[in-house]
Amino acid sequence: MKIHNFLVSALWCAAQAAGAEPLATAPVEYRQADDIYSADGTVEAVKQTTVAAQISGRVVEIRFDAGDRVKKGEVIVRIDEREASDALAGSRAQLAQAQATLVNARAVYERTRGLFDQKFVSQAALDKALADYRAAQAQLEGAAAAVSQAGTVKSFATVTAPYSGVVAARHVELGETVQPGKPLMTGFVPEDLRVVADVPQQRVARIGKDTTAVIELGNARERVTASSITVLPAADARTHTTRVRLGLPGYVPGTYPGMYARVLFILGQARRLAIPAAAVVRRTELTGAYLVSEQGEVRFRQIRLGEAIGEDVVEVLAGLRPGEKVALDPVKAAIALKSQADKR
């Protein structure tokens, strides 16, 4: 503010010495522009997973942390497998016992069947031998299933990445004892992100697959066009808004789930009152422009702006009327206004 006043005073002195020059102006007029609806959005991952423990035990190794890149199949966490190994060894011992029992039961059955054919044993003895043989077969199948189950449980001690991506969060510490269901790590695929926005029902009817949407990321420093638009067929009964998903065109550097995004839906064309951006004056919280009458009289008026229309034109929502003229050089206009005040 002090610098602005200093420049105005300096240029006013120069203008007094050189003589007043006519101010360059531009008309306040309607222009054809995109009919844009702006909505707040949030970046989310299409593929995001939280890997949890499937056995109980102590965490003995953590190979990755938040922010690390992980390839599919890489080991991310190891849990103490001694208890699972003991269970597997016990199951294998029971399997060996079941195999021995089956061999013996088969021999007894075959020997009893031979004796039965020679009429040395009764039908009841043969039936018992057959029943013992089938029971041994079932026992062997159960023992084999137990070995397979114990082997699967042991494999859960080594936790691997389900797909390639980035670790978003680590939920355990080295040495911590975990139980089944305890979250270990959360990861996502940074190349597969989207933006979700909640749109009021009076606006969502105009959004379709042919609608163009521009997504602003990182405080509007990055602008990309949505690769796809999907309107979910459900509304929030409390807010009466409908969720819209917008695909990001590939990987956008520096983008991650949870970030704020601004979505600009282009719904068609509309006439908007506009002035050149160069005519806008911003002083702390005050926004305005210098008006120049047909007689050359200069006035300052506070205005309210809307969206930018192109790179050098801005929409005016309030404060100006069509046909009025604004000064294109606010500094020179401020000098002229000061000169008017001094002459009165």
Buried (B, 14 or more C-beta within 10 A) or exposed (E): EEEEEEEBEEBBEEBEEEEEEEBBBBEBBEBEBBEBBBBEBBBBBBBBBEBBBBBBBBBBEBBBEEEBEBEEEEEBBBBBBEBBBEBBEEBBEBBEEBBEBBEEBBEBBEEBBEBBEEEEBEEEBBEBBBEBBEEBBEBBEEBBEBBEEBBEBBBBBEBBBBBBBBBBBBBBEEEEEBEEEBBBBBBBBBBBBBBBBBBBEEBBEEBEEEBEBBBBBBEEEBEBEBEEBBBEEEBEEEEEBBBBBBBBEEEBEEBBBEBEBBBBBBBEEEEBBBBBBBBBBEEEEEBBBBBBEEEEEBBBEEBEBBBBBEEEBBBBEEBBEEEBBBBBBBBBBBBBBBBEEEEE
